[in-house]
Amino acid sequence: MSTIDNVLMQEALKLAREAAKKDEVPVGAVITHNNKIIARAHNQVEMLKDPTAHAEMIAITQATSYLSSKWLRECTIYVTIEPCSMCAGALILARIKRLCFGARDPKTGACGSVINLARHDHLNHTIEIRQDVMAPECGHLLSQFFQKKRKQVQ
């Protein structure tokens, strides 16, 4: 595993921990351009009461604004969990070059686990994918969060 991928996933994990402190599902995303971070985000679904306020969606908006372009052709996104179909679709539309994600999502993962939109032959753009980047750390953070949530319900 590339050292730069680990360093940047650590940044995404910091954002995911910040989300957990705000009682958001702990997902963090970082987008880089030429190995420079140009966007940082975490889930804000609960705070904004918006089901589209996923970390990836917010980061895409920040990155396109930073670059003054709708395309992220030379960018990489680091996200702590495999993107869902909404986020994978947005990454395709943004023409992001590369995706590195941590934990796989066996329920809604759209980059290999349930479906693979990011590498679908019939779409006009495919994304280079690197999965399982710091997967144990990313998965543990999510597991802890949902265990805590289940205890609160009981």
Contacts in CASP RR format, 6 or more apart in sequence:
PFRMAT RR
TARGET T0000
AUTHOR 0000-0000-0000
METHOD contacts of the structure
MODEL  1
MSTIDNVLMQEALKLAREAAKKDEVPVGAVITHNNKIIARAHNQVEMLKD
PTAHAEMIAITQATSYLSSKWLRECTIYVTIEPCSMCAGALILARIKRLC
FGARDPKTGACGSVINLARHDHLNHTIEIRQDVMAPECGHLLSQFFQKKR
KQVQ
1 133 0 8 1.000
4 35 0 8 1.000
5 78 0 8 1.000
5 100 0 8 1.000
5 130 0 8 1.000
5 133 0 8 1.000
6 133 0 8 1.000
6 134 0 8 1.000
8 30 0 8 1.000
8 32 0 8 1.000
8 37 0 8 1.000
8 76 0 8 1.000
8 78 0 8 1.000
8 100 0 8 1.000
9 78 0 8 1.000
9 80 0 8 1.000
9 100 0 8 1.000
9 102 0 8 1.000
9 133 0 8 1.000
9 134 0 8 1.000
9 138 0 8 1.000
10 134 0 8 1.000
11 30 0 8 1.000
11 37 0 8 1.000
11 40 0 8 1.000
11 78 0 8 1.000
12 28 0 8 1.000
12 29 0 8 1.000
12 30 0 8 1.000
12 78 0 8 1.000
12 79 0 8 1.000
12 80 0 8 1.000
13 28 0 8 1.000
13 80 0 8 1.000
13 134 0 8 1.000
13 137 0 8 1.000
13 138 0 8 1.000
13 141 0 8 1.000
15 28 0 8 1.000
15 29 0 8 1.000
15 30 0 8 1.000
15 40 0 8 1.000
15 41 0 8 1.000
15 42 0 8 1.000
15 55 0 8 1.000
15 80 0 8 1.000
16 26 0 8 1.000
16 27 0 8 1.000
16 28 0 8 1.000
16 42 0 8 1.000
16 55 0 8 1.000
16 80 0 8 1.000
16 138 0 8 1.000
16 141 0 8 1.000
17 26 0 8 1.000
17 141 0 8 1.000
18 42 0 8 1.000
19 25 0 8 1.000
19 26 0 8 1.000
19 27 0 8 1.000
19 28 0 8 1.000
19 42 0 8 1.000
19 43 0 8 1.000
19 44 0 8 1.000
19 55 0 8 1.000
20 26 0 8 1.000
20 141 0 8 1.000
20 144 0 8 1.000
20 145 0 8 1.000
22 42 0 8 1.000
22 46 0 8 1.000
22 47 0 8 1.000
23 46 0 8 1.000
24 42 0 8 1.000
24 43 0 8 1.000
24 44 0 8 1.000
24 45 0 8 1.000
24 46 0 8 1.000
24 47 0 8 1.000
25 43 0 8 1.000
25 45 0 8 1.000
25 142 0 8 1.000
25 145 0 8 1.000
26 42 0 8 1.000
26 43 0 8 1.000
26 80 0 8 1.000
26 141 0 8 1.000
26 142 0 8 1.000
26 145 0 8 1.000
27 42 0 8 1.000
27 43 0 8 1.000
27 54 0 8 1.000
27 55 0 8 1.000
27 56 0 8 1.000
27 79 0 8 1.000
27 80 0 8 1.000
27 81 0 8 1.000
27 142 0 8 1.000
28 41 0 8 1.000
28 42 0 8 1.000
28 43 0 8 1.000
28 55 0 8 1.000
28 79 0 8 1.000
28 80 0 8 1.000
29 39 0 8 1.000
29 40 0 8 1.000
29 41 0 8 1.000
29 42 0 8 1.000
29 55 0 8 1.000
29 56 0 8 1.000
29 58 0 8 1.000
29 59 0 8 1.000
29 77 0 8 1.000
29 78 0 8 1.000
29 79 0 8 1.000
29 80 0 8 1.000
30 37 0 8 1.000
30 39 0 8 1.000
30 40 0 8 1.000
30 59 0 8 1.000
30 77 0 8 1.000
30 78 0 8 1.000
30 79 0 8 1.000
31 37 0 8 1.000
31 38 0 8 1.000
31 39 0 8 1.000
31 59 0 8 1.000
31 60 0 8 1.000
31 62 0 8 1.000
31 63 0 8 1.000
31 72 0 8 1.000
31 75 0 8 1.000
31 76 0 8 1.000
31 77 0 8 1.000
31 78 0 8 1.000
31 96 0 8 1.000
32 38 0 8 1.000
32 75 0 8 1.000
32 76 0 8 1.000
32 77 0 8 1.000
32 78 0 8 1.000
33 63 0 8 1.000
33 66 0 8 1.000
33 67 0 8 1.000
33 72 0 8 1.000
33 74 0 8 1.000
33 75 0 8 1.000
34 74 0 8 1.000
38 62 0 8 1.000
38 63 0 8 1.000
38 66 0 8 1.000
38 67 0 8 1.000
38 75 0 8 1.000
39 58 0 8 1.000
39 59 0 8 1.000
39 60 0 8 1.000
39 61 0 8 1.000
39 62 0 8 1.000
39 63 0 8 1.000
39 66 0 8 1.000
40 59 0 8 1.000
40 62 0 8 1.000
41 55 0 8 1.000
41 56 0 8 1.000
41 57 0 8 1.000
41 58 0 8 1.000
41 59 0 8 1.000
41 62 0 8 1.000
42 55 0 8 1.000
42 58 0 8 1.000
43 53 0 8 1.000
43 54 0 8 1.000
43 55 0 8 1.000
44 50 0 8 1.000
44 53 0 8 1.000
44 58 0 8 1.000
45 51 0 8 1.000
45 53 0 8 1.000
45 54 0 8 1.000
47 53 0 8 1.000
52 86 0 8 1.000
54 83 0 8 1.000
54 84 0 8 1.000
54 86 0 8 1.000
54 87 0 8 1.000
55 79 0 8 1.000
55 80 0 8 1.000
56 77 0 8 1.000
56 79 0 8 1.000
56 83 0 8 1.000
56 87 0 8 1.000
56 90 0 8 1.000
56 91 0 8 1.000
57 86 0 8 1.000
57 87 0 8 1.000
57 90 0 8 1.000
59 77 0 8 1.000
60 72 0 8 1.000
60 77 0 8 1.000
60 90 0 8 1.000
60 91 0 8 1.000
60 94 0 8 1.000
60 96 0 8 1.000
63 72 0 8 1.000
63 75 0 8 1.000
63 94 0 8 1.000
64 70 0 8 1.000
64 71 0 8 1.000
64 72 0 8 1.000
64 94 0 8 1.000
67 75 0 8 1.000
70 94 0 8 1.000
71 94 0 8 1.000
71 95 0 8 1.000
72 91 0 8 1.000
72 94 0 8 1.000
72 95 0 8 1.000
72 96 0 8 1.000
72 97 0 8 1.000
73 95 0 8 1.000
73 96 0 8 1.000
73 97 0 8 1.000
74 97 0 8 1.000
75 96 0 8 1.000
75 97 0 8 1.000
75 98 0 8 1.000
76 96 0 8 1.000
76 97 0 8 1.000
76 98 0 8 1.000
76 99 0 8 1.000
76 100 0 8 1.000
77 91 0 8 1.000
77 96 0 8 1.000
77 98 0 8 1.000
77 99 0 8 1.000
77 100 0 8 1.000
78 100 0 8 1.000
78 101 0 8 1.000
78 133 0 8 1.000
79 87 0 8 1.000
79 99 0 8 1.000
79 100 0 8 1.000
79 101 0 8 1.000
79 102 0 8 1.000
80 101 0 8 1.000
80 102 0 8 1.000
80 103 0 8 1.000
80 138 0 8 1.000
80 139 0 8 1.000
80 141 0 8 1.000
80 142 0 8 1.000
81 101 0 8 1.000
81 102 0 8 1.000
81 103 0 8 1.000
81 104 0 8 1.000
81 105 0 8 1.000
81 138 0 8 1.000
81 139 0 8 1.000
81 142 0 8 1.000
82 101 0 8 1.000
82 102 0 8 1.000
82 103 0 8 1.000
82 104 0 8 1.000
82 105 0 8 1.000
82 109 0 8 1.000
82 110 0 8 1.000
82 111 0 8 1.000
82 112 0 8 1.000
82 113 0 8 1.000
82 131 0 8 1.000
83 91 0 8 1.000
83 99 0 8 1.000
83 101 0 8 1.000
83 109 0 8 1.000
83 110 0 8 1.000
83 111 0 8 1.000
83 118 0 8 1.000
84 105 0 8 1.000
84 108 0 8 1.000
84 109 0 8 1.000
84 110 0 8 1.000
85 108 0 8 1.000
85 109 0 8 1.000
85 110 0 8 1.000
85 115 0 8 1.000
85 117 0 8 1.000
87 110 0 8 1.000
88 109 0 8 1.000
88 110 0 8 1.000
88 111 0 8 1.000
88 117 0 8 1.000
88 118 0 8 1.000
89 110 0 8 1.000
89 117 0 8 1.000
91 99 0 8 1.000
91 118 0 8 1.000
91 127 0 8 1.000
92 117 0 8 1.000
92 118 0 8 1.000
92 123 0 8 1.000
92 125 0 8 1.000
92 126 0 8 1.000
92 127 0 8 1.000
93 125 0 8 1.000
95 125 0 8 1.000
96 127 0 8 1.000
97 127 0 8 1.000
97 128 0 8 1.000
98 127 0 8 1.000
98 128 0 8 1.000
98 129 0 8 1.000
98 130 0 8 1.000
99 111 0 8 1.000
99 118 0 8 1.000
99 127 0 8 1.000
99 128 0 8 1.000
99 129 0 8 1.000
99 130 0 8 1.000
100 129 0 8 1.000
100 130 0 8 1.000
100 131 0 8 1.000
100 133 0 8 1.000
101 111 0 8 1.000
101 129 0 8 1.000
101 130 0 8 1.000
101 131 0 8 1.000
101 132 0 8 1.000
101 133 0 8 1.000
101 138 0 8 1.000
102 131 0 8 1.000
102 132 0 8 1.000
102 133 0 8 1.000
102 134 0 8 1.000
102 135 0 8 1.000
102 138 0 8 1.000
102 139 0 8 1.000
103 135 0 8 1.000
103 138 0 8 1.000
103 139 0 8 1.000
103 142 0 8 1.000
104 112 0 8 1.000
104 113 0 8 1.000
104 131 0 8 1.000
104 132 0 8 1.000
104 135 0 8 1.000
105 113 0 8 1.000
105 114 0 8 1.000
106 113 0 8 1.000
106 114 0 8 1.000
107 114 0 8 1.000
108 114 0 8 1.000
109 115 0 8 1.000
110 116 0 8 1.000
110 117 0 8 1.000
110 118 0 8 1.000
111 117 0 8 1.000
111 118 0 8 1.000
111 119 0 8 1.000
111 127 0 8 1.000
111 129 0 8 1.000
111 131 0 8 1.000
112 118 0 8 1.000
112 119 0 8 1.000
112 129 0 8 1.000
112 131 0 8 1.000
117 123 0 8 1.000
118 126 0 8 1.000
118 127 0 8 1.000
118 129 0 8 1.000
119 126 0 8 1.000
119 127 0 8 1.000
119 129 0 8 1.000
120 126 0 8 1.000
END
